[in-house]
Amino acid sequence: MTVEPDWLKWTRELQAIAQTGLAFATNTYDRERYEMLRALASRMMASCTALPFERIDALFAGENGYATPKIDVRGAAFDERGRLLMVRERADGERWTLPGGWADVNLSAAENVIREVREESGFVVRVRKLAAVWDRTRQGHSPGVFSCYKLFFVCDIVGGAPTIGPETSGVGWFAEDEIPADLSLGRVLPRQIRRVFEHARNDSLPTDFD
């Protein structure tokens, strides 16, 4: 399991404080202090990574409003034989993952996962249940700049055909004992895949959370 370094947690928290402060501060001096705090967070991250300060500062400056976790949705879609649908991610060295991505506005979480599965695999799904709401950091995924919640939905295939998209290079079906070893671990972990199989077999299981 990947353990996030303390400096990343501190940088993320400083950025969130600065972002939220700038969303509500009206006093000029308070705004200047929050901008200084944001710049400090950028310098901390730049000093611990290979990324230039200017790039990080621009990334942080682009976040507005009250700071909240980002939402990633993942669809665990199963066929009539109980096999799991997976796709190869171009952006991660052709590694396998569950279809999904960042949630878009004006769509519900379920609508987002339906869209993601269709765009990345070509299949049309119906959402059966919300299996899990997991915090990316606490699950042990590779570290990310921003806090993130990952929503896993169990889905059933109702139409479509295998089709790769701009983000994917392959579509495949896997039984529980055939899950590929080359997973995109920033997106899905082996134990998460095992758990969605359990949810698919037992709809009465409550939603997992941490």
Rosetta blueprint (number, residue, H / E / L):
1 M L
2 T L
3 V L
4 E L
5 P L
6 D H
7 W H
8 L H
9 K H
10 W H
11 T H
12 R H
13 E H
14 L H
15 Q H
16 A H
17 I H
18 A H
19 Q H
20 T H
21 G H
22 L H
23 A H
24 F H
25 A L
26 T L
27 N L
28 T H
29 Y H
30 D H
31 R H
32 E H
33 R H
34 Y H
35 E H
36 M H
37 L H
38 R H
39 A H
40 L H
41 A H
42 S H
43 R H
44 M H
45 M H
46 A H
47 S H
48 C H
49 T L
50 A L
51 L L
52 P L
53 F H
54 E H
55 R H
56 I H
57 D H
58 A H
59 L H
60 F H
61 A H
62 G L
63 E L
64 N L
65 G L
66 Y L
67 A L
68 T L
69 P L
70 K E
71 I E
72 D E
73 V E
74 R E
75 G E
76 A E
77 A E
78 F E
79 D L
80 E L
81 R L
82 G L
83 R L
84 L E
85 L E
86 M E
87 V E
88 R E
89 E E
90 R H
91 A H
92 D H
93 G L
94 E L
95 R E
96 W E
97 T E
98 L L
99 P L
100 G E
101 G E
102 W E
103 A L
104 D L
105 V L
106 N L
107 L L
108 S L
109 A H
110 A H
111 E H
112 N H
113 V H
114 I H
115 R H
116 E H
117 V H
118 R H
119 E H
120 E H
121 S H
122 G L
123 F E
124 V E
125 V E
126 R E
127 V E
128 R E
129 K E
130 L E
131 A E
132 A E
133 V E
134 W E
135 D E
136 R H
137 T H
138 R H
139 Q H
140 G L
141 H L
142 S L
143 P L
144 G L
145 V L
146 F L
147 S L
148 C E
149 Y E
150 K E
151 L E
152 F E
153 F E
154 V E
155 C E
156 D E
157 I E
158 V E
159 G E
160 G E
161 A L
162 P L
163 T L
164 I L
165 G L
166 P L
167 E L
168 T E
169 S E
170 G E
171 V E
172 G E
173 W E
174 F E
175 A L
176 E H
177 D H
178 E H
179 I L
180 P L
181 A L
182 D L
183 L E
184 S L
185 L L
186 G L
187 R L
188 V L
189 L L
190 P H
191 R H
192 Q H
193 I H
194 R H
195 R H
196 V H
197 F H
198 E H
199 H H
200 A H
201 R H
202 N L
203 D L
204 S L
205 L L
206 P L
207 T L
208 D E
209 F E
210 D L
